[in-house]
């Protein structure tokens, strides 16, 4: 009998202590707010009827505490998220501030930062059109992104500014000026162009020209001697 008693006590005592501590914590957290939530639920006649073996007042009491716990949980998560965001944002700004004040490093970091923001954050405004241009020589075509049109050249001819990105890192590249006859506009989106460049050409993209190269431009290229 004694052994059975202590065996049952060893099984039930941890459960009883767990229930006692849980009830204590629930009462401790919800009691300060029960006077606000319970009258509100009574006013809207929520939990007015009983449920199973619980009477109406008991359902109202337990429902009020459950609602308070839920609200406390949501408020805690919100405060934690805001705090975490503010802390992370603070360290990011601190790191940015430090890098901007290190000699030599600041020029590289600032330039890279501007290029990345231009390409990935605001690429729809930075680039107007995808095109094919003769680069690095007249017999080779490279994919480029038109950045500006109608740039006056020293001889008065209108030029087109084209950024030719490198692969697989499109944040670096070459800014070239071409005559309009040398630029072949493509029916390709900026996103498709970046996918093609970053994947080293593995991801296929449509190379359908919007306007073909003028005949006189093709003849001029054909007539020029090859080295």
N, C-alpha and C positions, 0 to 999 in steps of 0.2 A: 504493500500500500504506500509506504513512504517513498520507495523508488518511483512508483507511478506518479505520485504527486509532484516530485521534483522534475520528472521528465515532462509532465504537462506544463509545469511552471516555466521550464526552460524554453518551451515552444510558445507559450502564450505571452510571457512577460515582454519579449521584444516587440511583439505585435501591439500589446497594450501601450507600451511606451511610445511607439511610433504614432499611434492614434492620438495619445495625449499631447505629444509635441506638435502634431499637425493641427489639432483643434486649437491649441494655445496660439500657434502662429497665425492661424486664420482669424481668430478672435482679435489678436493683437493688431493685425493689419486692417481689419474691416471695421472694428468698433468705432474709430474716430469718424467714419463716413456713413455709418448705418443710419444716423439721424437725418441725413440728407437724401440718401437713395431710397430708403424704405417709404417715407411719405410720398416721394415722387411716384413710386410704383403703386401705392395705394390710391393716389389721385387719378392715375390712368387705369385703375382697376385691373392691373396686371397681377397674375398669380392669385386671383380672388378665390378660385375654387381649389379644393384639395386635389392631391395627386396620390393615387394608390393608398397607402396607409397613413399618409401625412395630411393633416388638416390644412385649411386655407392659411391661417396665421403662420404655421410652420413652413409651408411652401414659400410664403412671402419672406420670411426670415432667412431661409436658406438661399432663396433666389437673389435676395438683396446682397448677401455676402458673396455669392458666386459672381454677380455682376461687378461688385467692387473689386474682386480679385482680377477679373478680366480687364477692367479699366486700369488698375495698377500695373498689370503686365504690359499693356499697350503703352502707357505713359513711360514706363521704364525702358522699353525698347526704343521709343522715340527719342528720349533723352540720350540713351546710349549711342544711337545712330548720329544724332546731331553732334555729340561730343567727339565721337570718333572722326566724323567728317571735318570738324573744326581742327582737331589735333593733326590729322593727316594733311589738311590744307595748310596749316601753319608750318609744318616741317617742309612741305613742298616749296612754299614761299621763302622759307629760310634758306633752303638749298639753292634756290634760284638766285636769291640775294647774294649769297657767298660766291657762286660761280661767276656772277656778273662783275665781281670786284677783284678777281684774280687776274693779274696781268697775263697777256697772251692767251690764256684759257678763255677769258671773257669774249674775245673776238671770235674764236672758233665756236664757242657755245652759242653766242648770240646769232651768228650767221646760220648755224645748223638749225637753231630754233625757229628762225624766220622762214627758212626754206621748208621745213617740215610743216609748219602751220599753213604756209601758202599752198603746199601740195595736198596735204591730207585734210585740213580743216576747211579750206575755202577753195578747193580745186575747181568748183563750178564757175566761180568768178575769175579765177586766175587764168584758166585755160579756155580758149574759145572753141577750138576745133582740133581734131586729130588729123594729121596729114603725113604724107610720105615726102621726104626731101632727099636730094642727092648728097649724102654725107657718109663716110669721110671723103669720098671722091665722086666724080660725076657718074661712075659706073656702078655705084653702090647706093641702094636706097635704105634709109633709116626712118623709123617711126618717130614722129615729133609731135609736139603740142604747140599750137599757135597761141602766142601770148598777146600779140598786138599786130594790127594791120595798118597799112598806109603810113609807114615811117619814111619821112623824106630822106633820101640818100644825098651825098655830096654833089652828085651829078643831076639831082632833081627827080630821079626815078623813085617811085613808091616801092618800099621794101616791106617784107613781112618778117616779124620776129618769131622764131621758132625755137622752143626748148627741146633739145634732143636728150632724153634721159639715158643714163647708163643702166645696165642690167647686171645683177638682179636688184641693185640699189638705186631706185629712181630719184633719190634725194640729191644725187649729183648728176651732172650732165654738161651740155654745151649749149650756150645761147648763140644762135646763128641768125644772120640776116640773109634772106633769099628774095630774089625777084619773084613776082607773082607767077610767072610762067614756069618756074621750077618747083612750085608747091602743088602737090596733088592732094586735094581734100578727100577724106574717107568718110564713109557712112559708119562710123565707129564712135561709141561713147567714150568719155574720159575713163570711166571705170573699166571698160573692156581693154583700153590701151594700157592701163596700169597692170591689169592682170597678165596681159601678154608680155610686158617688160619684166615684171617681177618673176614670172615663171620661166624666163629665158625662152619664151616662144612655145612652151609645152602646152599651155592653154590656148586653143585656137581662137582666133578672132576674125570677123569678116573684114576683108580688104577690098570692099567694093568702093570704087571711087565715086565721089559726087560729081566731079568734073574731071575729065581726062586731060592729060597734059596737052597743051596746044601743039599743033602740027609743026609750027615754026620752031618751037623749043626742041622737039624731037629731032628735027633736021639739023639744028645747030649742034646738038649733042653728037649726032652721028658723024657730022663733018669734022669735028674736032679730032685731032690726032691723038691716039692712045700712046701713053708712055710705056 
